[in-house]
Amino acid sequence: MLSPATKAAAGVTKILAEHDVRSDADHAVDKAEKTARHVADDLSARASEAGAKLRTLFDDAQGQLNKAGGRLNQEVHDNPVRTGLLALGAGVLIGMLIKR
């Protein structure tokens, strides 16, 4: 049989070991949470950056389309017969290609 002092020492050792395991687990959880927050912040920053670049590209493309539309509108207004004949010719060509 174990002496009361040995039993008490074993109990203290058990409590200390449990405390060490809990402490290590808490540290691991804290480290994982910090890493996850860092990754989430990094992804958020990159997504914002990509969104800003995409918005710039979209705005540039929209400006170019508006410019091209304006030039096309001006060309049709300045030369209605020529543009009408070009449109007719393009339609005939497309029709002939579709029939094949």
Disulfide bonds with the S-S distance in Angstrom:
none
